[in-house]
Amino acid sequence: MTEKLRLDILSFGLALGTLTAIVLFSFGLVALISGLGRPYVDLVSSILLGYSSTIFGSIMGAVWGFILGFVEGLLLAWFYNVFLRMKQ
């Protein structure tokens, strides 16, 4: 029988946190430069303190994105591993 692969919880959290930070930073800069996605940035800024379509706001979005993505990644990998153990 083949052994199922488990996820490394910390690595998955770091990966998802980094990806979320890059996405929120990019959205903020694109909204600043071209105006595209400004309604999205305005909507997300109602949840994330300091996020806006400015340089500083984009950095704040990246910080929030890393924190939230990291926590989500930890939880997703942990739940995946728990359910994987239950199935075996």
C-alpha positions as CSV (number, residue, x, y, z in Angstrom):
1,M,0.0,0.0,0.0
2,T,1.3,3.4,-0.9
3,E,1.8,6.0,1.9
4,K,-0.2,9.2,1.5
5,L,1.9,12.4,1.4
6,R,1.4,14.8,4.3
7,L,1.8,18.6,4.0
8,D,4.5,20.4,6.0
9,I,2.3,22.9,7.9
10,L,4.9,25.7,8.3
11,S,6.1,25.5,4.6
12,F,2.5,25.6,3.4
13,G,1.7,28.6,5.6
14,L,4.8,30.4,4.4
15,A,4.0,29.7,0.7
16,L,0.3,30.8,1.0
17,G,1.3,33.8,3.0
18,T,3.9,34.9,0.4
19,L,1.5,34.3,-2.5
20,T,-1.3,36.3,-0.8
21,A,1.1,39.2,0.0
22,I,2.3,39.4,-3.6
23,V,-1.3,39.4,-4.9
24,L,-2.5,42.1,-2.6
25,F,0.6,44.2,-3.2
26,S,0.2,43.8,-7.0
27,F,-3.5,44.7,-6.9
28,G,-2.7,47.9,-4.9
29,L,0.0,49.0,-7.4
30,V,-2.1,48.2,-10.4
31,A,-5.0,50.2,-9.0
32,L,-2.6,53.1,-8.3
33,I,-0.9,53.1,-11.7
34,S,-3.8,52.4,-14.0
35,G,-7.0,52.6,-11.9
36,L,-7.9,49.0,-12.8
37,G,-9.3,47.1,-9.8
38,R,-9.8,50.2,-7.7
39,P,-13.3,49.1,-6.6
40,Y,-11.7,45.8,-5.5
41,V,-9.1,47.6,-3.5
42,D,-11.7,49.8,-1.9
43,L,-13.8,46.8,-1.0
44,V,-10.8,45.0,0.6
45,S,-9.7,48.1,2.3
46,S,-12.9,48.1,4.3
47,I,-11.6,44.9,5.9
48,L,-7.8,45.4,6.0
49,L,-6.7,48.4,8.0
50,G,-4.4,50.6,6.0
51,Y,-4.8,48.9,2.6
52,S,-5.4,51.4,-0.3
53,S,-4.2,52.1,-3.8
54,T,-1.0,53.9,-2.7
55,I,2.5,52.7,-2.2
56,F,2.1,52.6,1.6
57,G,-1.3,51.1,1.3
58,S,0.1,48.4,-1.0
59,I,2.8,47.6,1.6
60,M,0.1,47.4,4.3
61,G,-1.9,45.1,2.1
62,A,1.2,42.9,1.6
63,V,1.7,42.7,5.4
64,W,-1.9,41.8,6.0
65,G,-1.9,39.4,3.1
66,F,1.1,37.6,4.5
67,I,-0.4,37.3,8.0
68,L,-3.8,36.1,6.8
69,G,-2.4,33.8,4.1
70,F,0.1,32.3,6.6
71,V,-2.7,31.5,9.1
72,E,-4.9,30.1,6.4
73,G,-2.1,28.0,5.1
74,L,-1.4,26.6,8.5
75,L,-5.0,25.7,9.0
76,L,-5.5,24.2,5.6
77,A,-2.4,22.0,5.9
78,W,-3.3,21.0,9.5
79,F,-6.8,20.0,8.5
80,Y,-5.6,18.2,5.4
81,N,-3.2,16.1,7.6
82,V,-5.9,15.4,10.1
83,F,-8.4,14.2,7.5
84,L,-5.6,12.2,5.8
85,R,-4.9,10.4,9.1
86,M,-8.6,9.7,9.6
87,K,-8.9,8.1,6.2
88,Q,-6.0,5.7,6.8
